[in-house]
Amino acid sequence: MTSVALSGAQAIPIEDSDDLLRITPLGAGREVGRSCIVLQYKGKTIMLDCGLHAGHEGINSLPFFDLVEPETVDLLLVTHFHIDHAAAVPYYLEKTPFRGRTFMTRPTKGVFRWLATDYIRVTNTSNSESTALYTEAELISAHAKIEEIDVHQQTEVNGIKFTAYNAGHVLGAAMFLIEIAGVKILYTGDYSREEDRHLVPAENPGVSVDVLITESTYGLHNHEPRVDRERAFMKQVRDVVRKRGNCLLPVTALGRTQELLLILEEHWSRNANEMDKVPILFISALGKAGTRLYRNYVMDMSQRIRRQLNRTGRNPFDFRYIKTRTGLGDVPDSGPCVVLATPGMLQSGVSRQLLERWAPRPENALIITGYSVEGTLAREINNSMEDIQALSGGRIPLRLAVSNISFSAHVDGAQNCAFIDEIRAPVVVLVHGEENTMMRLRANLVDKYKGSNYELTVHAPRRGETIELRFRGEKTARVMGALATKVPADGAVVAGILVEKDFNYRLVGPADLLEFTGIAPVVVEQQQRVPYASSFELLRLHLEQMFGELPLTTETSSEGVTSILRVYDSVDVTHAPWRTYVEVEWESDLMSDMAADSV
């Protein structure tokens, strides 16, 4: 039984050595790539994202998994399907001792399978089997273990509550609000607050948040308005094709590519007289499968897409002007044409082959439309370069025009700061940003709120660095059943049984235990044999000197008469003259145990 002094909000201060929340980036700590953030609190461990680094290969591209024992991880929550957030999931599920549960939104799981398949294909064409991280069979096995969740669906696993919210970044992208023992952590993953042609913007969960873990990809840099970006993008494309040049757009197979396809399709349909003869090719091994997936998930997209479907009766991803291909066979030898080709970082594949083919001719153009990871050709290439390294060796002159018009669906500096101000979490942890970019954003936030009524602490941990945050060990117990029928006065003591399950506390009386907690009370019958060889009269004398007059009952058998003394109406002391001991029996509870000890 537990006695609790009740006063005010009935909060019970408890010193708990497990009050530290530990946050460790195994990847994406002062870098962009291999996102993998680990939370540890109250004996629970959650991994947020599990991606690879596009600038590295094989084992070197993995997060630093060895910093956390996989068998201790309870949950793996994946925000979206991009390689840098999800491609290490099969490795972690199949090649480590991890036995927790893995969750993605329904669209993320659907697209992830195809994107990971493409990753295996590309990896195996450039690496030997010994350096490939996992096989197709391991991917299939891992994919079957992933559980689907819906946006706004709260799920609870072993006391960990989590809810997915729209993140806007790509189809199915989610933020996760995680709650452990009353502490709420919001992890944004990659997010966008702009509504474009097919995605809804990221949403504010609208609850009080203790810790915000947010991307910092663009730091303080601000994007041009979307309308201006689209106008500049289409002007460059038109200028290239009017000069009968070829326009190369290196892209990922799925994600922001579908937004570019919608923009190009819309422009071609509005200017059919001029553009009808100019082919648009989307070259990717996943192109057709990806387009089918997007057709199937239209109802998970923006209102704009759904209104277009209702108005025209035609799925917006049934393209008239865009042809999807798997190889270079249909690419014309001379322009004009527009080609979207994978991979987006130009490290290999069709996009790299076309770049090397078209680089020497000045009428051609390369437009980088997304965020480029440090250490990749897409990041390094610019108009001041005279040549590039060919995959086969040697150098190729670089005479085509190179430009960057970002359609990357990440928040810019102003949008990120506005979201941080909306959430107003007392602790902000920056991840997914290069060091200089991230540290400038951190300094700006610290300076902005210094001396204001928003007390903000900003952390920017390195990869592998753990930050520790202490939260008060304050717990509230709900008084239930018969104990709750009368409101006690301040300072009064209420005795009951305190039951804890998954960080929820209930105080109930023994009679209400089964109804309110599902715990069935049991009776423990105790029996002790105490050596004794003297008479019953002497035994009775000593017991009555201690406890007063005791009731006596007798039982007769063929061996003789057995005498039973009752102490405090709860403890039976049994004496039989032919035995060398007395038996002490009672049903265990606080008072009976004390009486039995006295005997």
N, C-alpha and C positions, 0 to 999 in steps of 0.2 A: 504494500500500500504506500501511496505517496501523499504527503501533506504539502499543500501549496498555499501561501498567503496571497490572497487575491486583492488587488487594488488597481483602480483606474482601468487601463486597457488590458490588464491581466497579463502583462509581459513578464517573462521569467528570465532574468539575466543569467547566462550560463557561460562559464569560461570553457572554451573549446579550442584545443590545439589544432583543430582542422579548419580554422576559420580563414586560412589563406587561399585566395583564388590565384592560381598560377597560370599564366598565359605564355606559351612558347611557340614562336614560329619555327617549324621545321623547314619551311620554305617561305618565300615572299617576305622575309625580313630584310628590309632595305634592298630589295631586288624585285624585279618583275619576272614571275615564272615560278613553277613548282609550288603553287599555293598549298599550304598545309599548316593549319594553326591548331594547337592542342590546348584545351582547357582542362584544368584539374582542380576540383573543389569537392569537399566533403566526401572524399573517397571515390568520386566519380571522375571518369576521363572521357572527354569528347574530342574527336578529331573533326575539324572543319576543312573540307576539301582535301584532295589527294592528287596533285597534278605533277606534270613533268616540266622541265626547263627546256624551251625550244633552242636555246643556245648551246646545249650540251647533248651528248649521246650516251646511250646505255645507262649503266649504273650511276654515272656522274650526273645524269639528269634528274635523279630521284631526290625527294626531300630527305632530310637527315633523320631517317626512321630510327636509327640506333639510339637516339636520345630518349625514346619512350618505349617501354616494353609493350609490344603489340597485344599480349594477352591481358593487359590491364585496361585496354581501351573498350569502353562500353558501347559507344556510338560513333559512326562515321556519317556525317551529313555533307552532301555534295551540292553546291549551289547551282552549278550549270555544267554543260557538257564540253566546254572547251578543253583542249589538251592540257593547258597549264593549270587546270583545276580538277580534272577527272581522270586523266590517262594513266595515272599510277594506281587506280582502284583495283584492277585485276591483279596486279603484282602484289598489292597489300593483302587482298583477300585470299589469294592462292599460294603465295610464297612466304608468308609470315605466319606466326601463331595467332594472329588476330581471330577472335571468335565472337566479336560483337555483332551488332546489327547495322546495316547500311541503308540509308534512305536518300531518295531523289524524288523530284516531282515527276509526274507521269510523262510529260514531254521530254524532260531531261533524260530519263531512262531510255525512252524510245530512240532519241537521236544519238545518245552516247554509244550504243551498241555499234552503230554504223561508223561513227567517227573513230572509235577505237579499232575497228576492223581496218579502216584506212591507215591508221597509224602503224598497225602490224605490217601491212603490205608495204608501206613506204620504208619502214625500218628494215625489213628483210631484203629489200632490193639494194640497200646500201651497206648493211652489216651482215656478218656471218651469223649463223644460228646461235652461236655461243654468246653473242652480245645482245641478242634480242631479249627484251625484258619478260615477255610472256608469249604464249602461243594462242592460236585461235581457239583451241579446246579449253585453255585456261580462261580466256575471255568469256566463252559461253558459260562455263561453270560459275564464274564470278557474277555474270549478268543475272543468272537465275537466283542468286542470293540477295539481290538488291530489292528492297521494298519500296513501293510507290506511295507517295502522299500527295494530297491536294493542297492548293493554296488556301490559307486560312484554317486548315485542319490542325487542331491541337492534338498532339500525340504524347503519351507518357510511357517511358521505359525505365523501370527500376528507379523511380523517383525523379527522373529527368524529364521535364516538360519542354516541348519545342513546337514551334509553329512556323510555317513557311509563309512569307509575304512576297508579293510581286517585286522583282528587282529591276525589270525593264531591259536588262543588258542584252539578252538573246531569248529566243523562245524557251519558256519553261524556267528561266533563271529565277532564283529565289534568294531572299534574305532569310536568315533564321533568327528567331527570338527564342533564346534558351533560358529556362528558369531552373535553378537548383537551390533548394532550401530558401526560397524567397528572393534570391539574387538573380536579376535579369540581365542577360548579355545579348546585345543585338550585333550580329555579324552580317555585314552588307554583302560580302563577296564582291564581284564586279557589279556595278549598278549604274543606271541612267535615269535621269529625272525628266527626260524629253519624251514626249509621245511622238513617234514617227509613223510611218505608213502601216506597220504591222505589229508594233509592240506597245503595251501599256507602260506608263512610267512607273518608276519605283514608288512605293507607298510608305508613309509613316505609320507604324503599327498603332500609334496613338496610346501608348502605355508608358509609364515611368520606367526608364532604363538606367541601370547602374553602371554598365560598361558598354561603350560603343566601339566595336572593332571595324574600321572602315578602310577601304582602299584609298590610295593616294597617288594613283597612276600619273595624273597630270599635274600634281602639286598645285601651284598657283596659276598655271596657264589656263586661259579661258578660250573656249571654242568660239568660232564665228557662229552667228545665228544659222540655224539649219537651212532656212530658205536661201541665205547667201551662199552657203556651202554647195547646195545643190545647183544653184545658178552657175557658180564658178566651175563646178565639176562638168556640167553639161556643155559649157562653153569650150572647155579644153577638149572634150571628146569631139565636139562638132568641128573644131579647128583642125584636129588631126585627120578626121575622115575627109574633110573638104580638100585637104592636101593629098588625099589618097594614101595616107599613112595608116599604119597599124597601131592600135592603142592597147597596151597590155595593162591589165589590172590584176596583180597578184592577190589572191584571196584565200581564206580558209574555206573548206568545203561547205560548212554550215555555220550560220550565225548572221553576221552583218552582211554577208554576201547576198542573202535573200532580200535585204533592203535595197542594195544596189541593183539587183535584178528588177525589182518593182519600179525603181526610178527610171532605169533605161527603158523598160517596157512602156511606161507611161509617156516618156518623151518620144519614142518611136511611133507610138499610136497617134500622138498629137501632130507629128510632123511626117506622116507616112509618105507624102509626095516626095520629100527630100531624102528620107532615111530608109525607105522601104528596101532598097537594093543593097544596103550596107548590112552584112551579117553580124549578129552578136552570138558568140559562142561561149558557153560555159563548159570548161573542160575539167572534169573531175571524175574519178572513179566512183564517187558517191553522188554525182550530180542528179541522176534520175531517181535514185532511192531517196535522196534528200528532198527533192521536190515533191515526191509522193508523201513523205512524212509531213511536210509543211501543209500540203493540201488537207491532210487528215486532222491537223490541229488548228484549223482556222478559227474555231469557236473559242480557243484559248488566247486569241490575239486581240488587237485593239478594236474599238467600236468602229473605227474607220473601215477596217477590213471587213467586218461583219456587215456593215451597211452596204458596202460595195457588192458583197455577195448577194444580199437580199434585193438590191436594186437591179442588178444585171442578171442574176441567176447563174453567173459564171464565176468559178473559183478564181481568185486573183492570181493564183500560182499556175493556172493553165495558160502558159505564155504563148503568144502568137509570133513574136519576133525573135525570141531567144531559143537557140538550139542547144541541147545538152549533149555533150560528147565525152568519151572516155579517153581519147588520145588525140594526137596531132594530125590524124589523117585528113580531116576536113578543113584545116587551116589553110587559106589561100597563100600561094607563094608571094603575091603582091597585094597591097591594100586596095581599097580601104576595108578594115574590119576592126571589130572590138572583141577582145578575148579576155574573159575572166578565167584565171587558171590557178590551180593550187600547186605548191603551198604558198601561204602568204608571206613567208619570210625569205623566199627566193633561195633557200639553201640547197634545193634539189628539185627533181620532178619537172613537170611540164612548164611551170612558170619560169624556172631557171633555163630550160632549153629554149623557150621562146625569147627570153631576154638575150641570150647569147646569139640567137639567129637575127634578131632585129636591132641589136645595139649599134652596129656600124652605120645605120641609115638615119640621117637627121630628120626625115619626115615622120619617123615613128616616135612614140611617146610611151613612157612608163609613169603611171599614176599610182602612188602608194596611198591607199585609202583607209588603212587601219593603224593601230599602234604597232610599232616595230620594236622587237626585243633587242636589247643591247647584245652585241656580238654576232648579229646576223647581217647578211648582205643588204636586206631591206632597210636596215638602220644606217648602214654605212654609205650606201650609194647616193650620189648627188651630182649636180651638173658640173662641179669643178673637177671631177675625176676624169682622167684621160682614157683609162681602160679598166677592165675588170678581169679577174682571174677566171679562166675557163675550167669547167669541171674536169675536162680531159687533159689539162695542162696548158701552159702558154697564156698569152694575154689577148684580149679582144678589145678593139677600140670602142669607146663609149661616145657615140655621137647623137643618140636619141635624147629627146627632152625628158628630164626627170622632175616630177613635181609631187608634192604631198598635199592632199586634201582629205583630212581625217573625217571618216564616218564612224570612228570608233565609238561604241556606245558605253563610254565611261563618263562619269561626271567630270566636269572641269573644276577649276579651283573655286569659282564663285558658287557653283551648285553644291559642291561638297561642303563648303563653309556654311551655306544656308541650311543644309540638312543637319549638320552638327548643331547649329543654333536651334533648329526645331526640336531635335531629340533632347538636347540639354542634359546629356549624361554627365555626371561629375568626372568620369574618367573616359578618355578617348585614346584608343590604341591604333596607330597608323601602320598599315601593312601594304603590300603590293605597290611599291614605288621605289624608284632608284634613290640611292642615298641622298644625293644633293637635292633632288626634287622634294623628297619627303621631309628633310630637315628644314628646308625653307618654309614648307607648309606648317610644320610644327612651330617654328619661331613666330610665324604670323599669327597662329591661333593663340599662343601664349601671350603675345603682345596685345592682341585684340581684346582679350578678356581680363587683362591685368587690372585690378582695382574695380572691376564691375561686380554686379550682384550674382554673376554666373561664375562660381568657383570651379575652374576647370584644370585638370591635370592631364597633360598630353604625353604619351609614351611613343617611342619609335624604335622598338627592339630590333636588334640585328638577328639574322638567321641563327638559331640555336640559343639565343639569349632568353632567359626567363624573367618575366616581371612578376612581382608578388603584390597582391592587393589584399588588405585585411578588411573583412566585414564583421560587424558586431555579431557575437554569438547570442542573439536574442531570439527566443522562441515563444510562440503563443500557443497555449493549449485550449482547445474547445471543450467546455464543460457540457456533458451530455447526459441524457437519461434523468433518473431521479435526482441527481445532484444539481441539475439545472432548473428544477422546479421552484427553487427559492433563491433569490439574489442575496448573497452574503454581504455583510457590512464590510467596509474597508478594514483591512487588517485581520479579518476573520480567517480561520484555518479550515480548509475544505479537504477532507481525506478521501482518497479514491485511488484507482489504478491508472497510472499514466502510460498510455500505449502510443508508441511511435512507429510509424510506417511511412517510408518514402518522404521523410522530413515533415510529415503532418503529425500533430500531437493531439490526443484526446484524453480527457480525464473523466472516467466513468466509475460508478459503483460496481461491486462484484456481481450484483444481480443483473446489471445491464450489459455485462461484458459481451455476451454472445450476440445480442441484438445490434449493438452499435459498432462492434469491431470484428465480428465473425470469429472471435476466439472463444472456444468452449471451455468453461471452468471445469477443473477436475478436483476430486478429493484425494488427498494423499493420506493414506492410513499408515501410521508409524507403529512399530512394535520393537521393544527392547527387552532382553532377558538380563536381569541383574542378579548375579550370584547372591544366594541367601539360604542359610541352613538352620535358622532359628524358628521359634514358634510364631503362629499367626498373631497371638495376643501381643507379643513384643512389637511386631510390625505395626499393628493397629495403634498401639500406644504412641509410638514415635510419630506416626503420620497425623494423629489427632492432636498431638501437642503442637504441631506446625500448622495444620489447616483447620482445626476445630473438629466438631463431630462430623463423621463421614457416614453416608448411607452404606449399608451392607446388603449384599445379595449372596445367595449360595446356590451351588449346583451340585447334585448328588450323582455319582456314577458308581460303577462296580469297584473302582479303586478307592473311593472315599468321597469326602466332602471338599469341594473347591469354594473358597471364599473370595469375593470380589468387592473391593472398596472403590468408591467413586469420588475423585478429587475434583472440586470446582465444576462438577457436572460435565466434565469433558475428558478426564483421564481415568482409565480403569487400571487398578493395581490388583493382579490376580495371584492368590497364594494357594498352593496345593501341598499338603504335608509330605507327600512322597517325592517331591521335586527338590532339587538343590538350587532353585532360582525362583524369583518372582517375575511375572510378565507385566510390563507397562505398555498399554496400548492407548492410542488417541488419534483423532483426525486432526491433521496438521493445520494450525493457523497461529497467529501471533500469540494470543493468550494461552492456547493449549500447549504450545511449544514451551512457553515460560513455566507453566504449571508442571509439565513433564520434567523439565530441567530441575525444578525444585525437588521433585520426588527423588 
